Amino acid sequence: MRAQSMLRRVSRRVFAVRYAHRDARRAEHFYGPDPPDPHDAPMAMDYFLWAIAGDGPPVVVDAGFTPDTAKRRGREIVADPIAVLASLGVDAAEVRDVVLTHLHYDHSGHLAAFPRARFWVQEAEVAFWTGRHAARGEIGRIVEPADVVELVRLNFERRVRFVSGDEELADGIGLHLVGGHAPGLQVVRVDTDDGPLVLASDAVHFTANLELDRPYTIVHSLPGMYDAFDRVRALAGGDDARIVPGHDPLVLERYPAARPELAGVAVLLAG
């Protein structure tokens, strides 16, 4: 059994797909002022989704946002994420499992592109965005209501898999509730031949958030965001290099292109 598990890890490939970009400032990415000398340098932000393939049915992590959402929110689409997935051998029309790390607008927009999938989401996340605080002020501006409504509709088709805490989606693919940035934020831990790889999503927007111990500016629970830093480190076996941040342009520099023609769009994280 152990030998079979090791074989599975060797054959697994994990990809990051960069589908959008925006120019931003450093002050937008760190909670509180910059010590010791406040400054506001440029600090771009990329938007990713992820795919786990090569070991049984593929799993997609997050669903990005649509061109309409990008236009309204002033984001630049750099690639069609569904087309990029197809070029990686992941046909969205055939995908059976999609993990939604949380329901902010940039993670839940292409649900309709996965007509056969079930969507794995934390129960606490759905409860919050269908509850009494969802539309209050700044809270409501970080989701697309239509995305939440679509997920509710999918639940009536029995296509939403509610997770409460930690759960194994498949052998070597674990979902782990961390919270902090969103009430039901979950991260994905993938066993690979090189050790665990943690797709941190918005638990760690940028590597610098983790290195400086400074959370991102969108906060559901500030103590929870610090706890999430600790949890992703533990899930990665204490090796920060095994943590993949959710919005850091440096991901494109630290990992090789999935294929030469996909440079700047898709990178191979493991496999």
Secondary structure, 3 states (H helix, E strand, C coil): CHHHHHHHHHHCEEEEEEEEEECCEHHHCCCCCCCCCCCCCECCEEEEEEEEECCCCCEEECCCCCHHHHHHHCCEECCCHHHHHHHCCCCHHHCCEEECCCCCHHHCCCHHHCCCCEEEEEHHHHHHHCCCCCCCHHHHCCCCHHHHHHHHHHHHCCCEEEECCCEEEECCEEEEECCCCCCCCEEEEEEECCEEEEEEECCCCCHHHHHHCCCCCCCCCHHHHHHHHHHHHHHCCCCHHHEEECCCCCHHHHCCECCHHHCCCEEEEEC
